[in-house]
């Protein structure tokens, strides 16, 4: 091999090794940067009015003659349904359930104390409506039914209205964006305090949406909440 060719080959190997060293060094720096991360959480929390209401109206009745009791329950059920329709609730939004009958004689188990009425019954008439405010106003007028002789069971947990928020998919994009921006603000503050520069997102977790009543006094106001967890790289 000629001396000139050997020199060229040697120079080429030196250059190749140098370039490889630069690439390895750059890769190591990138790995170090990629390993330097900050994990932050971003919150978005908003309140919305429920858009559906399920209102169970329960009343109780009692008697010693079962057929007569059923007949009385049926009449009172019609009274409740008519009251609702007169107040503007369409018939298709009203459901009359099957009465729950309790035979007290069968449950005495040898007790000498005799119940005044052998049979007691609980009947439920349910309203399912998208007109939340109208139904809420109607709840304040339910006392009119008591004047007709219907004994309401308003204290039962099964007689409490249930409010539903169905528009979660409509509000998701805006809330996710808000949570992401909130997370970035926290990450930028951390980067500034640590004298670093915020890099790209390494990992992100949207988080689960939760829907709950604002409080026990305002169950029709729903609090929608999401917490996003985002991991950013930090650059010196």
C-alpha positions in Angstrom: 0.0 0.0 0.0 1.3 3.4 -0.8 2.1 5.9 1.9 -0.4 8.5 0.6 -3.3 6.0 0.5 -2.5 4.9 4.1 -2.6 8.5 5.3 -5.9 9.0 3.6 -7.4 5.9 5.2 -6.0 6.9 8.6 -7.4 10.4 8.3 -10.8 8.9 7.4 -10.8 6.7 10.4 -9.9 9.6 12.7 -12.8 11.7 11.2 -15.2 8.7 11.5 -14.3 8.2 15.2 -14.6 11.9 15.9 -18.0 12.0 14.3 -19.1 8.9 16.2 -17.9 10.5 19.4 -19.9 13.7 18.7 -23.0 11.6 18.0 -22.6 9.6 21.1 -22.0 12.7 23.1 -25.1 14.3 21.6 -27.2 11.2 22.3 -26.0 11.1 25.9 -26.9 14.8 26.3 -30.3 14.1 24.8 -30.8 11.1 27.2 -29.9 13.2 30.1 -32.3 15.9 29.0 -35.0 13.3 28.5 -34.4 11.9 32.0 -34.9 15.4 33.5 -38.6 15.7 33.8 -41.2 17.4 35.9 -44.7 15.9 36.6 -47.5 18.3 37.2 -51.3 18.1 37.6 -53.7 20.5 35.9 -57.3 21.0 37.2 -60.4 22.1 35.5 -63.6 22.4 37.5 -66.9 23.9 36.4 -70.5 24.0 37.5 -73.5 23.2 35.3 -77.2 22.9 35.8 -78.5 19.4 35.4 -80.5 18.8 32.3 -82.6 15.8 33.4 -84.6 15.1 36.6 -86.1 11.9 37.9 -88.7 12.7 40.6 -90.3 9.8 42.5 -93.5 10.9 44.2 -94.3 8.3 46.9 -97.5 8.0 49.0 -98.6 5.5 51.6 -101.9 3.8 52.3 -103.3 1.2 54.6 -106.4 -1.0 55.1 -107.7 -4.4 56.1 -109.3 -5.2 52.8 -106.8 -5.9 50.1 -109.0 -5.4 47.1 -110.3 -2.1 48.5 -106.7 -1.0 49.3 -105.7 -1.7 45.7 -108.7 0.3 44.4 -107.8 3.2 46.7 -104.2 3.2 45.6 -105.3 3.2 41.9 -107.5 6.2 42.5 -104.8 8.1 44.3 -102.3 7.2 41.6 -104.7 8.8 39.0 -105.0 11.8 41.2 -101.2 12.3 41.3 -100.9 11.8 37.6 -103.7 14.3 36.9 -102.2 16.8 39.2 -98.9 16.6 37.3 -100.6 16.9 33.9 -102.6 19.9 35.1 -99.3 21.5 36.0 -97.8 21.0 32.5 -96.1 17.7 32.8 -96.8 15.6 29.7 -98.4 12.1 30.2 -95.4 10.4 28.6 -93.1 11.8 31.3 -95.2 10.1 34.1 -94.9 6.5 35.1 -97.1 4.8 37.6 -95.3 1.9 39.4 -96.5 -1.2 41.0 -97.5 -0.8 44.6 -95.5 -2.5 47.4 -97.9 -4.3 49.7 -96.9 -5.3 53.2 -99.0 -7.9 55.2 -98.4 -7.0 58.8 -100.2 -10.0 60.1 -97.7 -12.3 58.4 -94.9 -10.4 60.1 -96.1 -10.4 63.7 -94.3 -13.7 64.6 -96.5 -14.5 67.5 -96.7 -10.9 68.9 -99.8 -10.2 70.9 -99.9 -6.7 69.7 -102.4 -6.4 66.8 -101.7 -3.8 64.1 -104.6 -1.4 63.4 -104.4 -2.2 59.7 -103.3 -5.6 58.3 -102.1 -4.2 55.0 -99.9 -1.2 54.3 -98.8 0.0 50.8 -96.3 2.3 49.2 -97.0 3.6 45.7 -94.6 5.5 43.5 -95.4 7.8 40.6 -92.3 8.9 38.8 -91.6 12.0 36.7 -88.8 11.8 34.2 -88.2 15.2 32.5 -85.7 17.4 30.7 -87.6 20.5 32.1 -85.6 20.7 35.3 -86.7 24.1 36.4 -90.4 23.4 35.8 -90.2 20.3 37.8 -88.4 22.0 40.6 -91.1 24.7 40.8 -93.7 21.9 40.9 -92.0 20.3 43.8 -92.9 23.4 45.9 -96.6 22.8 45.1 -96.8 19.2 46.0 -98.6 20.2 49.2 -101.7 20.5 47.1 -101.9 16.7 46.9 -101.9 16.4 50.7 -105.1 18.5 50.8 -106.8 15.8 48.7 -106.1 13.2 51.4 -103.0 11.7 49.9 -100.3 10.9 52.5 -96.9 11.6 50.9 -93.7 9.8 52.0 -91.3 12.6 51.3 -88.7 11.7 53.9 -87.9 8.3 52.3 -84.6 8.2 50.6 -86.3 6.6 47.7 -88.6 9.6 47.3 -85.7 12.0 46.7 -85.3 13.5 43.2 -82.2 12.6 41.2 -80.6 15.1 38.9 -78.6 14.1 35.9 -76.0 15.9 33.8 -75.9 14.3 30.3 -73.8 16.9 28.4 -70.4 15.7 29.5 -69.2 15.0 25.9 -70.1 18.7 25.0 -67.9 20.2 27.8 -65.0 17.7 27.7 -62.8 19.4 25.0 -62.9 22.8 26.7 -62.2 21.4 30.1 -59.4 19.2 28.9 -57.8 22.2 27.2 -58.2 24.2 30.4 -56.6 21.5 32.6 -53.7 21.2 30.1 -53.1 24.9 30.2 -53.2 24.9 34.0 -50.7 22.1 34.1 -48.3 23.9 31.7 -48.5 27.1 33.9 -47.4 25.0 36.9 -44.6 23.3 34.9 -43.4 26.7 33.6 -43.2 28.1 37.1 -41.3 25.0 38.2 -38.8 25.3 35.3 -38.3 29.0 36.0 -37.6 28.4 39.7 -35.1 25.7 38.8 -33.5 27.9 36.2 -34.4 25.5 33.4 -36.4 25.6 30.2 -39.6 23.7 29.7 -39.3 21.1 26.9 -41.8 18.9 25.2 -44.5 16.7 26.8 -43.0 13.3 27.6 -46.2 11.6 29.0 -49.8 12.7 29.5 -52.8 11.3 31.3 -56.1 13.0 30.8 -57.6 11.7 34.0 -61.2 10.7 34.8 -64.1 13.1 34.8 -66.2 13.2 37.9 -69.7 14.6 38.3 -71.2 15.4 41.7 -73.8 17.6 43.3 -72.4 21.0 44.4 -73.9 20.4 47.9 -76.9 18.7 49.6 -79.0 21.9 49.3 -78.4 22.3 45.5 -78.4 18.8 44.0 -79.5 20.2 40.6 -76.2 22.1 40.3 -73.5 19.7 39.1 -69.8 20.1 39.7 -67.8 18.6 36.8 -64.1 18.0 37.5 -61.1 16.6 35.8 -57.4 16.4 36.8 -54.8 15.9 34.0 -51.4 14.6 34.9 -48.6 15.7 32.4 -44.9 15.1 32.4 -42.6 17.6 30.7 -38.9 17.4 29.9 -36.6 20.0 31.4 -33.7 21.6 29.4 -30.7 23.5 30.9 
